[in-house]
Amino acid sequence: MSTTRYPVLVVGGGIGGLSAALSVARHGRRVHVLERAEEFAEIGAGLQFGPNASRALAALDVFEDIRALAVAPRRAVMRDAVSGEVLTTLDLGPGFERRFGYPYLVLHRSDLLDALAARCREHELVSLENRRTVVGAEVRADGAAVVCGDGSVYEAEALIAADGLHSTLREKVIRDTAVCSGYAAYRCAVPMAEAGGSLAPDEVGLWVGPGIHVIQYPLRGGELCNQVAVFRSDRFHKGHTGPGDWGTVDELDEAFANACDPVRTAVSRLDRERYWPMYDRSPADTWIAGRLLLTGDAAHPMLQYLGQGACQALEDAVELGYRLGRHPGDVDRAYREFQDARLPRTSLCQTRARPWGELWHTDDPLVIGLRNRFFARREPDDYSDIDWLYAAAAPGTAAPGLAAPSDSATVF
């Protein structure tokens, strides 16, 4: 049995893990990444990037790498999934970018992961290792060790868990259970010409209805359309919660049977071989146990309605590298400062995503009427309800890469 020691060890080689490793290395710490898969790859096609995520990528010097591969939509349009009526639009053009400093982007997940992996491989302080499944860990006040399925042991002064929603390491910090929402998602990327709906090649389209929604947006210069259909499973909510007992193709078709033609066309184009159950967790009181720190979905998994899962993981990465670089001889202080800066913001994302999804999916006629009336009255360039999410942090409250310059106004 071999034992290897590193100053910083990251478990998980997805977007969160690679961005964390890159950030830590850019602040002068040697870091090693363990990934269980045979290669660094992302499951799923599309990714929405608010300007807060673009800001984080700029801090990691990756923004220009992905900018040419991404699409900057000119607007987002919310429609009623049953009637097809436009409910509201959000202008994502020059005014949006001026307000928040960075654009709203949509891109292929694998394009981002490839860019992060390339940057990590270029950095002399980062090393990457595949086919390493962590099955156990020992966490101490002065360090940590993980054991892999093949018996190899890795020791570290600082251990970072970036191993996702069903994190193996999370139970060392907090014992809780991931919460299944009872919603299932089917998705795929298709040529834009084959996409259903009425999507323009430079817009994000969202269709909402009782217990359902569909989201569509362009990828790779508009050549592809990412499509995701989400529905509430009646079988799950009646107690049929086992694998394969709910979220079936029959339920998918039944859920969208009363949707308008463009939505039904989009649903017919989906990959029906696999669905994704929608999970989150309640906000935790702490992400720290000894020298173990949870980040990304291992720390704060959230429902997808704000489009912030990967975005918040990138913010985590920028903050973590900054704190470890600021306190190179005091991991414990760096961890505490990271948690103080990040936990309130991610908790807000977790708790606000849930009711936002409920508002999309409500079947209450009164709530639908009030929602649609409110949406109809708002202007496309009214950004007041998203300032908290997209604007730069106030100086001194977060890593410089996430904050506005001290002489700039901020609404965050």
C-alpha positions as CSV (number, residue, x, y, z in Angstrom):
1,M,0.0,0.0,0.0
2,S,1.5,3.3,-1.1
3,T,1.2,6.6,0.7
4,T,1.7,10.0,-0.9
5,R,1.6,13.4,0.7
6,Y,0.6,16.7,-0.7
7,P,0.1,20.2,0.8
8,V,-3.4,20.4,-0.7
9,L,-5.5,17.5,-1.9
10,V,-8.8,17.9,-3.9
11,V,-11.2,15.0,-4.2
12,G,-13.3,15.4,-7.3
13,G,-12.3,16.4,-10.8
14,G,-15.4,18.1,-12.0
15,I,-15.9,21.9,-12.6
16,G,-15.7,22.6,-8.9
17,G,-12.7,20.5,-8.2
18,L,-10.6,21.6,-11.1
19,S,-11.4,25.3,-10.6
20,A,-10.5,24.9,-6.9
21,A,-7.2,23.3,-7.8
22,L,-6.4,26.0,-10.3
23,S,-7.2,28.8,-7.9
24,V,-5.2,27.2,-5.1
25,A,-2.2,26.8,-7.4
26,R,-2.4,30.3,-8.7
27,H,-2.0,31.5,-5.1
28,G,1.2,29.5,-4.7
29,R,0.1,26.2,-3.1
30,R,0.9,22.8,-4.6
31,V,-2.3,20.8,-5.1
32,H,-3.2,17.3,-6.3
33,V,-6.6,16.2,-7.7
34,L,-8.1,12.7,-7.4
35,E,-10.8,11.9,-9.9
36,R,-12.6,8.5,-9.9
37,A,-13.5,8.5,-13.6
38,E,-11.0,7.4,-16.3
39,E,-10.9,10.9,-17.8
40,F,-12.0,14.4,-16.9
41,A,-15.5,14.6,-18.5
42,E,-18.8,16.2,-17.8
43,I,-22.2,14.4,-18.0
44,G,-24.8,16.6,-19.6
45,A,-24.6,19.2,-22.3
46,G,-25.6,22.8,-21.4
47,L,-24.6,25.2,-18.7
48,Q,-26.0,28.7,-17.9
49,F,-23.4,31.2,-16.7
50,G,-24.6,34.4,-15.0
51,P,-22.2,37.3,-14.9
52,N,-21.1,36.3,-11.4
53,A,-19.7,33.1,-12.9
54,S,-18.0,35.0,-15.8
55,R,-16.4,37.2,-13.1
56,A,-15.1,34.1,-11.3
57,L,-13.7,32.7,-14.5
58,A,-11.9,36.0,-15.2
59,A,-10.3,35.8,-11.8
60,L,-9.1,32.3,-12.7
61,D,-7.8,33.6,-16.1
62,V,-10.1,31.2,-17.9
63,F,-12.8,33.6,-19.2
64,E,-11.1,34.3,-22.5
65,D,-10.5,30.5,-23.0
66,I,-14.3,29.8,-23.0
67,R,-15.7,33.1,-24.4
68,A,-15.2,32.1,-28.0
69,L,-16.9,28.8,-27.3
70,A,-19.9,30.2,-25.6
71,V,-23.0,32.1,-26.7
72,A,-24.0,35.5,-25.2
73,P,-27.8,35.5,-25.6
74,R,-29.5,38.9,-26.2
75,R,-32.5,38.0,-24.1
76,A,-34.3,35.4,-22.0
77,V,-38.0,34.8,-22.6
78,M,-40.4,33.1,-20.2
79,R,-43.5,31.7,-21.7
80,D,-46.6,29.8,-20.5
81,A,-46.0,26.1,-21.3
82,V,-49.7,25.5,-21.9
83,S,-50.9,28.6,-23.8
84,G,-47.6,29.6,-25.3
85,E,-48.1,33.2,-24.1
86,V,-45.0,35.3,-23.4
87,L,-45.0,36.1,-19.7
88,T,-41.9,38.3,-19.4
89,T,-38.5,38.9,-21.0
90,L,-35.1,39.8,-19.6
91,D,-32.8,41.9,-21.7
92,L,-29.3,40.3,-21.6
93,G,-27.7,42.8,-24.0
94,P,-25.3,45.7,-23.5
95,G,-27.3,47.3,-20.7
96,F,-27.1,44.0,-18.7
97,E,-23.4,43.7,-19.2
98,R,-22.8,47.3,-18.3
99,R,-24.7,46.9,-15.0
100,F,-23.0,43.7,-13.9
101,G,-19.6,44.0,-15.7
102,Y,-19.7,40.6,-17.4
103,P,-22.1,38.9,-19.9
104,Y,-24.6,36.2,-19.4
105,L,-23.3,33.1,-21.2
106,V,-24.5,29.7,-22.2
107,L,-22.0,27.0,-23.1
108,H,-21.3,23.3,-23.3
109,R,-20.2,21.8,-20.0
110,S,-17.4,19.8,-21.6
111,D,-16.0,23.0,-23.2
112,L,-15.6,24.5,-19.7
113,L,-14.2,21.4,-18.1
114,D,-11.7,21.0,-21.0
115,A,-10.5,24.6,-20.5
116,L,-10.1,24.1,-16.8
117,A,-8.3,20.8,-17.2
118,A,-5.9,22.4,-19.8
119,R,-5.1,25.2,-17.4
120,C,-4.5,22.8,-14.6
121,R,-2.1,20.7,-16.7
122,E,-0.2,23.8,-17.7
123,H,0.4,24.8,-14.1
124,E,3.5,23.5,-12.5
125,L,1.8,23.3,-9.0
126,V,-1.1,21.2,-10.1
127,S,-1.1,17.4,-10.6
128,L,-4.1,15.4,-11.8
129,E,-4.8,11.7,-11.3
130,N,-7.7,9.6,-12.6
131,R,-9.1,6.2,-11.6
132,R,-8.9,7.0,-7.9
133,T,-12.1,6.3,-6.0
134,V,-12.0,7.6,-2.4
135,V,-13.7,5.1,-0.1
136,G,-12.6,6.5,3.3
137,A,-10.9,9.3,5.1
138,E,-9.3,10.2,8.4
139,V,-9.6,13.8,9.4
140,R,-7.3,15.3,12.0
141,A,-6.7,18.7,13.5
142,D,-3.3,18.9,11.7
143,G,-4.1,17.2,8.4
144,A,-6.1,14.4,6.7
145,A,-5.7,11.2,4.8
146,V,-7.9,9.5,2.3
147,V,-7.9,5.8,1.2
148,C,-8.8,4.8,-2.3
149,G,-10.5,1.6,-3.5
150,D,-7.1,0.1,-4.6
151,G,-5.6,0.6,-1.1
152,S,-3.5,3.7,-2.0
153,V,-3.4,6.4,0.7
154,Y,-3.0,10.1,0.2
155,E,-2.1,12.5,3.0
156,A,-2.5,16.2,3.0
157,E,-2.2,19.3,5.1
158,A,-5.5,20.5,3.6
159,L,-8.2,18.3,2.2
160,I,-10.8,19.8,-0.1
161,A,-14.0,17.8,-0.9
162,A,-15.4,18.7,-4.3
163,D,-17.0,15.3,-4.9
164,G,-20.5,16.4,-5.6
165,L,-24.1,16.0,-4.4
166,H,-23.6,12.5,-3.0
167,S,-20.2,13.3,-1.5
168,T,-18.3,10.5,0.2
169,L,-16.5,13.0,2.5
170,R,-19.5,15.1,3.6
171,E,-20.4,12.6,6.3
172,K,-17.1,13.5,8.1
173,V,-18.6,17.0,8.5
174,I,-22.3,16.6,8.8
175,R,-24.6,13.6,8.7
176,D,-27.7,14.5,6.6
177,T,-29.6,13.2,3.6
178,A,-29.9,14.6,0.1
179,V,-33.5,15.7,-0.4
180,C,-35.2,14.5,-3.6
181,S,-37.7,17.0,-4.9
182,G,-39.7,14.4,-6.7
183,Y,-39.0,16.2,-10.0
184,A,-37.2,14.4,-12.9
185,A,-35.3,15.9,-15.8
186,Y,-34.7,14.6,-19.3
187,R,-32.2,16.5,-21.5
188,C,-30.2,16.4,-24.7
189,A,-28.5,18.7,-27.2
190,V,-29.8,18.6,-30.7
191,P,-29.0,20.5,-33.9
192,M,-30.7,23.9,-33.7
193,A,-32.8,23.2,-36.8
194,E,-34.3,20.1,-35.0
195,A,-35.2,21.9,-31.8
196,G,-38.8,22.3,-30.9
197,G,-40.2,25.5,-29.5
198,S,-39.8,29.0,-31.0
199,L,-36.3,29.6,-29.9
200,A,-34.2,32.2,-31.6
201,P,-30.5,31.3,-32.0
202,D,-29.5,34.1,-29.6
203,E,-32.0,33.7,-26.7
204,V,-32.7,31.5,-23.7
205,G,-36.3,30.1,-23.7
206,L,-38.1,29.0,-20.6
207,W,-41.6,27.5,-20.7
208,V,-43.3,27.1,-17.3
209,G,-46.6,25.3,-16.4
210,P,-48.3,23.3,-13.7
211,G,-45.7,20.8,-12.5
212,I,-43.6,21.2,-15.7
213,H,-41.0,23.4,-17.4
214,V,-38.8,23.3,-20.4
215,I,-35.6,25.3,-20.9
216,Q,-33.8,25.8,-24.2
217,Y,-30.7,27.7,-25.2
218,P,-28.0,27.7,-27.9
219,L,-24.6,26.1,-27.7
220,R,-21.4,26.3,-29.7
221,G,-22.3,29.4,-31.7
222,G,-25.9,28.4,-32.2
223,E,-25.1,25.1,-33.9
224,L,-26.7,23.1,-31.1
225,C,-29.8,23.6,-28.9
226,N,-29.6,22.4,-25.3
227,Q,-33.0,21.2,-24.2
228,V,-34.1,20.2,-20.7
229,A,-37.6,19.1,-19.7
230,V,-38.5,18.8,-16.0
231,F,-41.7,17.5,-14.5
232,R,-43.2,16.6,-11.1
233,S,-43.6,12.9,-10.7
234,D,-47.0,11.8,-9.3
235,R,-45.7,8.3,-8.7
236,F,-42.8,9.7,-6.5
237,H,-45.2,11.8,-4.5
238,K,-47.5,8.7,-4.0
239,G,-44.6,6.8,-2.4
240,H,-43.1,5.0,-5.4
241,T,-39.6,6.3,-4.7
242,G,-37.4,3.4,-5.7
243,P,-35.0,3.5,-8.7
244,G,-37.0,2.9,-11.9
245,D,-40.3,3.3,-10.1
246,W,-40.8,7.0,-11.0
247,G,-39.7,9.6,-13.6
248,T,-40.5,7.2,-16.4
249,V,-41.0,8.0,-20.1
250,D,-44.7,7.4,-19.7
251,E,-44.8,9.9,-16.9
252,L,-42.8,12.4,-19.0
253,D,-45.3,12.1,-21.9
254,E,-48.3,12.4,-19.5
255,A,-46.9,15.4,-17.7
256,F,-46.5,17.3,-21.0
257,A,-49.7,16.0,-22.7
258,N,-51.5,19.4,-22.3
259,A,-48.5,21.6,-23.2
260,C,-48.6,23.7,-26.3
261,D,-47.3,22.4,-29.6
262,P,-43.7,23.9,-29.4
263,V,-43.2,22.4,-26.0
264,R,-44.5,18.9,-27.0
265,T,-42.2,19.1,-30.0
266,A,-39.2,19.9,-27.8
267,V,-40.1,17.0,-25.5
268,S,-40.3,14.6,-28.4
269,R,-36.7,15.4,-29.3
270,L,-35.3,14.5,-25.8
271,D,-32.9,11.6,-25.1
272,R,-35.2,9.1,-23.3
273,E,-32.6,6.7,-22.2
274,R,-31.9,8.3,-18.9
275,Y,-33.4,10.8,-16.5
276,W,-31.9,12.9,-13.7
277,P,-33.7,13.1,-10.3
278,M,-33.6,16.6,-8.9
279,Y,-31.9,16.8,-5.4
280,D,-30.7,19.5,-3.0
281,R,-29.8,19.7,0.7
282,S,-30.8,22.2,3.4
283,P,-28.0,24.7,4.2
284,A,-25.4,23.4,6.6
285,D,-24.1,25.2,9.7
286,T,-20.5,24.3,8.8
287,W,-18.4,22.9,6.0
288,I,-15.4,22.3,8.1
289,A,-14.1,19.3,10.2
290,G,-10.5,19.5,11.2
291,R,-8.5,19.9,8.0
292,L,-11.4,18.9,5.7
293,L,-13.4,21.5,3.8
294,L,-16.5,20.9,1.7
295,T,-17.0,23.0,-1.5
296,G,-19.4,23.1,-4.4
297,D,-22.2,20.6,-4.4
298,A,-20.5,18.7,-1.6
299,A,-21.1,21.7,0.6
300,H,-24.3,23.4,-0.8
301,P,-26.1,21.5,-3.5
302,M,-29.1,23.5,-4.8
303,L,-32.0,23.0,-7.2
304,Q,-31.4,24.3,-10.7
305,Y,-34.0,27.1,-10.9
306,L,-31.5,29.9,-10.3
307,G,-28.9,28.3,-12.6
308,Q,-26.3,28.6,-9.9
309,G,-24.8,25.1,-9.1
310,A,-21.6,25.4,-11.2
311,C,-21.6,29.2,-10.8
312,Q,-21.4,29.0,-7.0
313,A,-18.7,26.3,-7.2
314,L,-16.6,28.7,-9.3
315,E,-17.1,31.4,-6.8
316,D,-16.0,28.9,-4.1
317,A,-12.8,28.2,-6.0
318,V,-11.8,31.9,-6.3
319,E,-12.5,32.5,-2.6
320,L,-10.7,29.4,-1.5
321,G,-7.5,30.1,-3.4
322,Y,-7.5,33.6,-2.1
323,R,-7.9,32.6,1.5
324,L,-5.3,29.8,1.4
325,G,-2.9,32.2,-0.3
326,R,-3.5,34.9,2.2
327,H,-2.8,32.6,5.1
328,P,-0.2,30.1,3.8
329,G,0.8,29.0,7.3
330,D,-2.7,28.8,8.8
331,V,-5.1,26.5,7.0
332,D,-7.6,26.6,9.9
333,R,-7.9,30.4,9.6
334,A,-8.1,30.2,5.8
335,Y,-11.0,27.7,6.1
336,R,-12.8,29.8,8.6
337,E,-12.6,32.9,6.5
338,F,-13.7,31.0,3.4
339,Q,-16.7,29.7,5.3
340,D,-17.6,33.1,6.7
341,A,-17.5,34.6,3.2
342,R,-19.3,31.9,1.3
343,L,-21.8,30.2,3.6
344,P,-24.4,33.0,3.8
345,R,-24.4,33.6,0.0
346,T,-24.8,29.9,-0.9
347,S,-27.4,29.3,1.8
348,L,-29.4,32.1,0.2
349,C,-29.1,30.5,-3.2
350,Q,-30.2,27.2,-1.8
351,T,-33.3,28.6,0.0
352,R,-34.4,30.9,-2.8
353,A,-34.1,28.3,-5.5
354,R,-36.9,26.2,-3.9
355,P,-39.7,28.8,-3.9
356,W,-38.7,30.1,-7.4
357,G,-39.2,26.6,-8.7
358,E,-42.6,26.4,-6.9
359,L,-43.6,29.6,-8.6
360,W,-42.8,28.2,-12.0
361,H,-44.7,24.9,-11.3
362,T,-47.7,26.2,-9.4
363,D,-51.1,24.9,-10.4
364,D,-53.0,27.3,-8.1
365,P,-55.1,29.6,-10.4
366,L,-54.8,32.5,-8.0
367,V,-51.1,32.3,-7.8
368,I,-50.8,31.8,-11.6
369,G,-52.9,34.9,-12.1
370,L,-50.9,37.1,-9.7
371,R,-47.6,35.7,-11.1
372,N,-48.5,36.5,-14.7
373,R,-49.8,39.9,-13.8
374,F,-46.6,40.8,-12.0
375,F,-44.4,39.5,-14.9
376,A,-46.4,41.4,-17.5
377,R,-45.8,44.7,-15.7
378,R,-42.0,44.4,-15.4
379,E,-39.7,45.9,-18.0
380,P,-37.1,43.8,-19.8
381,D,-34.3,45.9,-18.4
382,D,-35.6,45.8,-14.8
383,Y,-32.7,44.0,-13.0
384,S,-33.7,44.9,-9.4
385,D,-34.6,41.3,-8.5
386,I,-31.4,39.8,-9.7
387,D,-28.9,42.4,-8.4
388,W,-28.3,40.3,-5.3
389,L,-27.2,37.3,-7.4
390,Y,-25.2,38.8,-10.3
391,A,-23.6,42.0,-9.0
392,A,-20.1,42.0,-7.6
393,A,-19.6,41.6,-3.9
394,A,-19.0,44.6,-1.7
395,P,-15.2,45.3,-1.3
396,G,-13.8,43.5,1.8
397,T,-16.6,40.9,1.9
398,A,-15.2,38.4,-0.6
399,A,-12.1,37.6,-2.6
400,P,-10.9,40.6,-4.7
401,G,-11.7,38.6,-7.9
402,L,-15.4,38.5,-6.8
403,A,-15.7,42.0,-5.5
404,A,-16.1,45.3,-7.2
405,P,-13.2,47.7,-7.1
406,S,-13.3,49.8,-3.9
407,D,-14.1,53.0,-5.9
408,S,-17.1,51.4,-7.7
409,A,-20.7,51.3,-6.6
410,T,-22.2,47.9,-5.8
411,V,-25.7,46.7,-5.0
412,F,-24.6,43.3,-3.7
